[in-house]
């Protein structure tokens, strides 16, 4: 169980780093417009869902 959680966290961190380094934007573009137009939004949602599910399982036990 802990190995699965560690693997999920590592994969999410690697995807987050890849999402940051894969995007190049003009200097005038604001962070919110970059964030909303990138896969980073989806990745953030997945990480938040993972955290909520993990906490729910911990509370339920």
N, C-alpha and C positions, 0 to 999 in steps of 0.2 A: 504494500500500500504506500509506504513512504517512498519507495523507488519510483512509483508512478507519479507521485506528487512532485518529486524532485525533477523527473524527466519533463513533466509538463511545464514547470517553472523555467527550466533551462531552455526549452524550445521557445517559450514565449519571450524570454529575454533575447535570445538570438534573433527571433523575428522582429523584435522591437529595434534592435541595433541595425538589422538589415533595412528596415523601413526608414530609419533616420539617414543611413548612408546612401540609400538608393535614390533619394529625391534631391534634385537641385532646382532651386527657384530663384527668381529675380529678387534683388534686395528690397524692392518696394512692396512686395507682397507680405501681408501681415501673417502672423502665426495662425490665428483662427481660420483664415481662408486656406492656408496650406493644410492645416489639420483636418478640416472638413472635406477637403478634396483628395485625401490620401487614404491608403489602406491602414494607416496608423489608427484611424478612428475605429475600424473593425477590430484591429488587434487590441486596442484598449478595452473595447466592449468584451472581448473574449477573456481577457485577463480579469476584468471585474466580475464576470460571471463565474470564472474559476474560483476566485477568492470567496464569493458569496456561497458557492456550493461547498467549498471546503469548510467554511465557518458553520454552515448549516449542519453538515455531517458531524462536526465536533460538538455542537450544542445538542444535537439529537442523541448522541451517545451518552 
